[in-house]
């Protein structure tokens, strides 16, 4: 083991290539020391220490306040900044090893796919992809639950829609989807009024029943909405998060109801950017008011959900529009870590730097709290306790 650690340290000194996957999760614990920890909970810890053993963080805190195992091997990160792995919790085409590897290399260690063509092998494919630590961890909803002829069928065709024709059909299909391996559920609550049309949508009873089933099965439900009237239906049903920022002005009353009910918002501002709405849009203003009111925001872009080229790694457009909405770098980091872990139903295992969490860690050369785009200067990515990128 000592020879392995010597080899590990030599590779750190030299800098290893993208496809090197040296693991700090062997029989000896590894200590990352000397860094500034930005822990995902909003705390900043100078001269920080993180101990990893068997792929799990076993201790994290300030040097001198953490008991270090006597057999720990040391990686010195003096002058560097250590954060939880980032997340994008609204993508499509997440069942791609190339995409997952691109995200992970950029420091996005968890991805939530919110709409894929459903077949009997879909979640087996997810499980296979998740065996490879160079791929970002994939959380998947599978198809969108919808009314017959509803969204996305009415707009994009039937491939990603899963039609629910009655309450009996709903209960059978929703439970069947979860039995098959769906991590979370996504429900279309779009009625078409945002573009002056009308498409079928599940009634309030049906939508509430889906949320009830999700919660009874220990998972979460995400609502696809595009305007305030859709949002109100979703709030009434008790969803855990809202996918897309509304394209019309949302009342203060509805925002406060969301906050009171602990409903998170995934604004997908990059989507609205590609559609043609910029930093002065209603969507950005809605996010600004929601954030100022104390709402919880998670980072998601709707990658590949529209016919445009989305940012393939770090979602720079999304982040810049969040800045335009008045979010601070710390608030954006929390959105991309702790809050995204919640909507991925992974809040107990990922998203923050603390004891008991899986070791998904990134290290940057410069302070992302001074300039959030310093997140592009990745020196180290650890995923599930394994080093998958090393530019130290």
MOUR-V281522 format. One record per residue. RES is the residue in three letters. PHI is phi in whole degrees, -180 to 180 (999 if undefined). PSI is psi in whole degrees, -180 to 180 (999 if undefined). NEAR is the number of other C-alpha atoms within 12 Angstrom. Layout:
res->RES phi->PHI psi->PSI near->NEAR
res->RES phi->PHI psi->PSI near->NEAR
This chain:
res->UNK phi->999 psi->-38 near->16
res->UNK phi->-63 psi->-37 near->15
res->UNK phi->-67 psi->-36 near->10
res->UNK phi->-63 psi->-44 near->18
res->UNK phi->-67 psi->-38 near->26
res->UNK phi->-60 psi->-42 near->16
res->UNK phi->-63 psi->-41 near->19
res->UNK phi->-59 psi->-46 near->29
res->UNK phi->-68 psi->-37 near->24
res->UNK phi->-63 psi->-38 near->17
res->UNK phi->-68 psi->-36 near->23
res->UNK phi->-62 psi->-42 near->28
res->UNK phi->-65 psi->-39 near->16
res->UNK phi->-84 psi->-28 near->13
res->UNK phi->86 psi->120 near->22
res->UNK phi->-102 psi->165 near->24
res->UNK phi->-78 psi->170 near->19
res->UNK phi->-56 psi->-38 near->22
res->UNK phi->-91 psi->9 near->22
res->UNK phi->-75 psi->136 near->23
res->UNK phi->-133 psi->72 near->28
res->UNK phi->-85 psi->132 near->32
res->UNK phi->-100 psi->129 near->35
res->UNK phi->-91 psi->27 near->41
res->UNK phi->-122 psi->39 near->32
res->UNK phi->-84 psi->-150 near->24
res->UNK phi->-73 psi->-22 near->18
res->UNK phi->-100 psi->141 near->24
res->UNK phi->-68 psi->159 near->31
res->UNK phi->-120 psi->137 near->38
res->UNK phi->-112 psi->125 near->37
res->UNK phi->-97 psi->123 near->42
res->UNK phi->-132 psi->160 near->35
res->UNK phi->86 psi->-1 near->27
res->UNK phi->-92 psi->165 near->34
res->UNK phi->-90 psi->121 near->36
res->UNK phi->-93 psi->124 near->40
res->UNK phi->-108 psi->101 near->44
res->UNK phi->-85 psi->-2 near->40
res->UNK phi->90 psi->-18 near->37
res->UNK phi->-94 psi->-1 near->27
res->UNK phi->100 psi->4 near->26
res->UNK phi->-97 psi->149 near->25
res->UNK phi->-119 psi->125 near->25
res->UNK phi->-120 psi->110 near->28
res->UNK phi->-76 psi->153 near->26
res->UNK phi->49 psi->53 near->27
res->UNK phi->-84 psi->161 near->35
res->UNK phi->-134 psi->135 near->43
res->UNK phi->-129 psi->130 near->56
res->UNK phi->-111 psi->130 near->42
res->UNK phi->-118 psi->133 near->43
res->UNK phi->-143 psi->128 near->33
res->UNK phi->53 psi->40 near->23
res->UNK phi->80 psi->4 near->31
res->UNK phi->-123 psi->143 near->34
res->UNK phi->-73 psi->119 near->37
res->UNK phi->-102 psi->-15 near->30
res->UNK phi->-161 psi->145 near->31
res->UNK phi->-154 psi->135 near->43
res->UNK phi->166 psi->-160 near->33
res->UNK phi->-84 psi->140 near->27
res->UNK phi->-55 psi->136 near->24
res->UNK phi->95 psi->-18 near->15
res->UNK phi->-109 psi->-1 near->15
res->UNK phi->-113 psi->132 near->21
res->UNK phi->-78 psi->119 near->18
res->UNK phi->-97 psi->127 near->27
res->UNK phi->-57 psi->140 near->19
res->UNK phi->-65 psi->-23 near->12
res->UNK phi->-99 psi->13 near->18
res->UNK phi->-70 psi->139 near->28
res->UNK phi->-93 psi->144 near->31
res->UNK phi->-111 psi->134 near->27
res->UNK phi->-118 psi->117 near->32
res->UNK phi->-85 psi->123 near->25
res->UNK phi->-120 psi->33 near->31
res->UNK phi->-56 psi->132 near->24
res->UNK phi->82 psi->2 near->21
res->UNK phi->-105 psi->172 near->34
res->UNK phi->-123 psi->127 near->40
res->UNK phi->-114 psi->130 near->52
res->UNK phi->-136 psi->165 near->54
res->UNK phi->-66 psi->155 near->49
res->UNK phi->-57 psi->141 near->50
res->UNK phi->-81 psi->168 near->52
res->UNK phi->-138 psi->150 near->52
res->UNK phi->-121 psi->110 near->56
res->UNK phi->-102 psi->23 near->54
res->UNK phi->-150 psi->97 near->48
res->UNK phi->-135 psi->166 near->43
res->UNK phi->-125 psi->165 near->36
res->UNK phi->61 psi->36 near->32
res->UNK phi->-81 psi->-13 near->43
res->UNK phi->-86 psi->42 near->37
res->UNK phi->-125 psi->119 near->26
res->UNK phi->-60 psi->-37 near->26
res->UNK phi->-63 psi->-46 near->19
res->UNK phi->-64 psi->-45 near->34
res->UNK phi->-63 psi->-36 near->38
res->UNK phi->-71 psi->-39 near->34
res->UNK phi->-62 psi->-45 near->29
res->UNK phi->-62 psi->-48 near->40
res->UNK phi->-62 psi->-42 near->45
res->UNK phi->-63 psi->-30 near->43
res->UNK phi->-84 psi->0 near->42
res->UNK phi->98 psi->4 near->47
res->UNK phi->-95 psi->97 near->49
res->UNK phi->-90 psi->-7 near->51
res->UNK phi->-137 psi->137 near->55
res->UNK phi->-132 psi->135 near->53
res->UNK phi->-111 psi->114 near->50
res->UNK phi->-89 psi->123 near->47
res->UNK phi->-111 psi->29 near->49
res->UNK phi->170 psi->109 near->45
res->UNK phi->-141 psi->156 near->37
res->UNK phi->-66 psi->128 near->28
res->UNK phi->-88 psi->129 near->28
res->UNK phi->-150 psi->173 near->19
res->UNK phi->-66 psi->-17 near->17
res->UNK phi->-102 psi->1 near->17
res->UNK phi->-58 psi->-52 near->30
res->UNK phi->-79 psi->-22 near->31
res->UNK phi->-66 psi->-39 near->20
res->UNK phi->-62 psi->-43 near->26
res->UNK phi->-57 psi->-48 near->34
res->UNK phi->-61 psi->-40 near->24
res->UNK phi->-65 psi->-43 near->18
res->UNK phi->-63 psi->-35 near->27
res->UNK phi->-76 psi->-6 near->29
res->UNK phi->-75 psi->-20 near->18
res->UNK phi->-102 psi->115 near->25
res->UNK phi->-70 psi->-15 near->36
res->UNK phi->-75 psi->-14 near->39
res->UNK phi->-90 psi->141 near->41
res->UNK phi->-60 psi->146 near->45
res->UNK phi->-62 psi->128 near->45
res->UNK phi->-102 psi->122 near->49
res->UNK phi->-106 psi->132 near->46
res->UNK phi->-136 psi->136 near->47
res->UNK phi->-90 psi->-25 near->48
res->UNK phi->81 psi->-138 near->43
res->UNK phi->-81 psi->163 near->39
res->UNK phi->-81 psi->129 near->46
res->UNK phi->-78 psi->130 near->51
res->UNK phi->-153 psi->167 near->41
res->UNK phi->-74 psi->156 near->33
res->UNK phi->-54 psi->123 near->26
res->UNK phi->77 psi->8 near->28
res->UNK phi->-84 psi->-168 near->33
res->UNK phi->-72 psi->139 near->38
res->UNK phi->-90 psi->0 near->36
res->UNK phi->-60 psi->-43 near->26
res->UNK phi->-66 psi->-23 near->25
res->UNK phi->-108 psi->-47 near->21
res->UNK phi->-112 psi->-2 near->17
res->UNK phi->98 psi->178 near->17
res->UNK phi->-86 psi->-7 near->24
res->UNK phi->-58 psi->-45 near->22
res->UNK phi->-100 psi->4 near->33
res->UNK phi->-95 psi->144 near->32
res->UNK phi->-125 psi->100 near->37
res->UNK phi->-76 psi->137 near->35
res->UNK phi->-118 psi->113 near->32
res->UNK phi->-96 psi->-17 near->23
res->UNK phi->-157 psi->170 near->20
res->UNK phi->-65 psi->-37 near->21
res->UNK phi->-65 psi->-44 near->14
res->UNK phi->-63 psi->-41 near->22
res->UNK phi->-59 psi->-51 near->31
res->UNK phi->-63 psi->-40 near->26
res->UNK phi->-67 psi->-46 near->20
res->UNK phi->-72 psi->-40 near->26
res->UNK phi->-67 psi->-46 near->42
res->UNK phi->-65 psi->-37 near->28
res->UNK phi->-63 psi->-40 near->20
res->UNK phi->-63 psi->-43 near->33
res->UNK phi->-68 psi->-39 near->30
res->UNK phi->-62 psi->-34 near->18
res->UNK phi->-73 psi->-19 near->25
res->UNK phi->128 psi->6 near->28
res->UNK phi->-59 psi->133 near->44
res->UNK phi->-77 psi->-39 near->39
res->UNK phi->-144 psi->176 near->46
res->UNK phi->-119 psi->143 near->51
res->UNK phi->-122 psi->134 near->48
res->UNK phi->-124 psi->133 near->51
res->UNK phi->-80 psi->117 near->49
res->UNK phi->-120 psi->34 near->48
res->UNK phi->-99 psi->123 near->46
res->UNK phi->-100 psi->-5 near->34
res->UNK phi->94 psi->-5 near->26
res->UNK phi->-70 psi->-21 near->22
res->UNK phi->-65 psi->-27 near->22
res->UNK phi->-114 psi->20 near->15
res->UNK phi->78 psi->18 near->11
res->UNK phi->-117 psi->-167 near->12
res->UNK phi->-150 psi->125 near->18
res->UNK phi->-130 psi->156 near->25
res->UNK phi->-60 psi->144 near->25
res->UNK phi->-142 psi->147 near->34
res->UNK phi->-60 psi->144 near->36
res->UNK phi->-75 psi->170 near->29
res->UNK phi->-60 psi->-39 near->23
res->UNK phi->-64 psi->-43 near->19
res->UNK phi->-66 psi->-44 near->32
res->UNK phi->-62 psi->-45 near->40
res->UNK phi->-63 psi->-35 near->29
res->UNK phi->-67 psi->-38 near->33
res->UNK phi->-63 psi->-45 near->46
res->UNK phi->-62 psi->-42 near->36
res->UNK phi->-61 psi->-43 near->25
res->UNK phi->-64 psi->-45 near->30
res->UNK phi->-56 psi->-48 near->34
res->UNK phi->-67 psi->-36 near->24
res->UNK phi->-68 psi->-23 near->15
res->UNK phi->-98 psi->9 near->23
res->UNK phi->79 psi->25 near->18
res->UNK phi->-133 psi->-168 near->32
res->UNK phi->-125 psi->165 near->37
res->UNK phi->-130 psi->137 near->47
res->UNK phi->-114 psi->137 near->48
res->UNK phi->-107 psi->124 near->50
res->UNK phi->-82 psi->118 near->45
res->UNK phi->-134 psi->162 near->38
res->UNK phi->-133 psi->-10 near->37
res->UNK phi->-151 psi->175 near->34
res->UNK phi->-63 psi->-39 near->33
res->UNK phi->-65 psi->-37 near->24
res->UNK phi->-63 psi->-44 near->38
res->UNK phi->-59 psi->-42 near->42
res->UNK phi->-62 psi->-41 near->31
res->UNK phi->-61 psi->-41 near->33
res->UNK phi->-67 psi->-40 near->47
res->UNK phi->-64 psi->-44 near->37
res->UNK phi->-59 psi->-33 near->26
res->UNK phi->-82 psi->-16 near->35
res->UNK phi->86 psi->32 near->34
res->UNK phi->-61 psi->160 near->42
res->UNK phi->-87 psi->-34 near->42
res->UNK phi->-148 psi->159 near->48
res->UNK phi->-112 psi->122 near->50
res->UNK phi->-93 psi->116 near->47
res->UNK phi->95 psi->140 near->44
res->UNK phi->-78 psi->139 near->47
res->UNK phi->-62 psi->144 near->42
res->UNK phi->-90 psi->-4 near->35
res->UNK phi->-120 psi->169 near->25
res->UNK phi->-68 psi->128 near->26
res->UNK phi->-94 psi->134 near->29
res->UNK phi->-67 psi->154 near->23
res->UNK phi->-59 psi->-36 near->22
res->UNK phi->-61 psi->-46 near->18
res->UNK phi->-66 psi->-40 near->29
res->UNK phi->-61 psi->-42 near->34
res->UNK phi->-67 psi->-33 near->24
res->UNK phi->-65 psi->-41 near->27
res->UNK phi->-59 psi->-47 near->34
res->UNK phi->-65 psi->-44 near->27
res->UNK phi->-62 psi->-36 near->17
res->UNK phi->-91 psi->7 near->21
res->UNK phi->58 psi->42 near->23
res->UNK phi->-95 psi->126 near->37
res->UNK phi->-86 psi->157 near->46
res->UNK phi->-121 psi->130 near->48
res->UNK phi->-110 psi->97 near->50
res->UNK phi->-75 psi->-23 near->48
res->UNK phi->46 psi->52 near->45
res->UNK phi->-67 psi->-26 near->49
res->UNK phi->-63 psi->-38 near->42
res->UNK phi->-57 psi->-50 near->39
res->UNK phi->-64 psi->-33 near->34
res->UNK phi->-59 psi->-46 near->34
res->UNK phi->-69 psi->-30 near->24
res->UNK phi->-72 psi->-24 near->20
res->UNK phi->126 psi->12 near->17
res->UNK phi->-109 psi->130 near->21
res->UNK phi->-107 psi->-155 near->24
res->UNK phi->-71 psi->-14 near->27
res->UNK phi->-104 psi->18 near->21
res->UNK phi->-79 psi->165 near->25
res->UNK phi->-59 psi->-37 near->27
res->UNK phi->-61 psi->-45 near->38
res->UNK phi->-65 psi->-39 near->38
res->UNK phi->-67 psi->-39 near->32
res->UNK phi->-59 psi->-44 near->38
res->UNK phi->-64 psi->-43 near->44
res->UNK phi->-57 psi->-48 near->35
res->UNK phi->-68 psi->-37 near->29
res->UNK phi->-65 psi->-43 near->36
res->UNK phi->-66 psi->-44 near->33
res->UNK phi->-63 psi->-29 near->21
res->UNK phi->-81 psi->-6 near->22
res->UNK phi->99 psi->15 near->23
res->UNK phi->-69 psi->155 near->33
res->UNK phi->-97 psi->129 near->39
res->UNK phi->-122 psi->137 near->48
res->UNK phi->-118 psi->153 near->46
res->UNK phi->-90 psi->125 near->54
res->UNK phi->-157 psi->148 near->54
res->UNK phi->-117 psi->-18 near->47
res->UNK phi->69 psi->35 near->42
res->UNK phi->-46 psi->129 near->40
res->UNK phi->65 psi->14 near->28
res->UNK phi->-90 psi->6 near->30
res->UNK phi->-154 psi->159 near->22
res->UNK phi->-80 psi->70 near->14
res->UNK phi->-152 psi->163 near->18
res->UNK phi->-88 psi->109 near->19
res->UNK phi->-82 psi->158 near->30
res->UNK phi->-57 psi->124 near->27
res->UNK phi->-81 psi->-21 near->31
res->UNK phi->-120 psi->-112 near->33
res->UNK phi->-61 psi->128 near->37
res->UNK phi->-79 psi->78 near->39
res->UNK phi->-65 psi->-40 near->27
res->UNK phi->-63 psi->-46 near->30
res->UNK phi->-59 psi->-47 near->42
res->UNK phi->-64 psi->-43 near->41
res->UNK phi->-65 psi->-34 near->29
res->UNK phi->-74 psi->-30 near->36
res->UNK phi->-66 psi->-40 near->46
res->UNK phi->-61 psi->-42 near->28
res->UNK phi->-63 psi->-27 near->25
res->UNK phi->-81 psi->3 near->31
res->UNK phi->93 psi->4 near->24
res->UNK phi->-72 psi->140 near->34
res->UNK phi->-83 psi->162 near->25
res->UNK phi->-54 psi->-40 near->29
res->UNK phi->-63 psi->-43 near->30
res->UNK phi->-64 psi->-36 near->35
res->UNK phi->-69 psi->-40 near->44
res->UNK phi->-62 psi->-44 near->46
res->UNK phi->-63 psi->-41 near->34
res->UNK phi->-61 psi->-38 near->41
res->UNK phi->-86 psi->-4 near->51
res->UNK phi->-127 psi->-86 near->46
res->UNK phi->-57 psi->-50 near->44
res->UNK phi->-70 psi->-37 near->41
res->UNK phi->-67 psi->-36 near->45
res->UNK phi->-61 psi->-37 near->45
res->UNK phi->-62 psi->-50 near->39
res->UNK phi->-72 psi->-19 near->51
res->UNK phi->-83 psi->0 near->46
res->UNK phi->63 psi->34 near->35
res->UNK phi->-123 psi->20 near->30
res->UNK phi->-64 psi->-21 near->25
res->UNK phi->-87 psi->-9 near->20
res->UNK phi->-127 psi->-18 near->26
res->UNK phi->-144 psi->172 near->42
res->UNK phi->102 psi->-15 near->48
res->UNK phi->-143 psi->161 near->43
res->UNK phi->-96 psi->96 near->44
res->UNK phi->-159 psi->160 near->37
res->UNK phi->-57 psi->135 near->25
res->UNK phi->96 psi->-13 near->24
res->UNK phi->-86 psi->150 near->35
res->UNK phi->-62 psi->142 near->37
res->UNK phi->-81 psi->79 near->43
res->UNK phi->-104 psi->110 near->48
res->UNK phi->-140 psi->140 near->52
res->UNK phi->-124 psi->152 near->54
res->UNK phi->-128 psi->130 near->47
res->UNK phi->-113 psi->157 near->38
res->UNK phi->-79 psi->-33 near->27
res->UNK phi->-123 psi->166 near->25
res->UNK phi->-77 psi->115 near->28
res->UNK phi->-73 psi->-13 near->31
res->UNK phi->-78 psi->-22 near->27
res->UNK phi->-85 psi->-38 near->13
res->UNK phi->-147 psi->110 near->21
res->UNK phi->-59 psi->-26 near->28
res->UNK phi->-73 psi->-4 near->25
res->UNK phi->-64 psi->-12 near->27
res->UNK phi->-64 psi->-15 near->40
res->UNK phi->-76 psi->-20 near->28
res->UNK phi->-91 psi->65 near->28
res->UNK phi->-78 psi->129 near->36
res->UNK phi->-102 psi->-31 near->34
res->UNK phi->-150 psi->136 near->44
res->UNK phi->-126 psi->125 near->49
res->UNK phi->-115 psi->126 near->46
res->UNK phi->-128 psi->124 near->49
res->UNK phi->54 psi->35 near->39
res->UNK phi->83 psi->2 near->39
res->UNK phi->-112 psi->134 near->38
res->UNK phi->-74 psi->116 near->44
res->UNK phi->-111 psi->-9 near->41
res->UNK phi->-149 psi->131 near->42
res->UNK phi->-139 psi->110 near->38
res->UNK phi->-120 psi->25 near->27
res->UNK phi->-68 psi->999 near->28
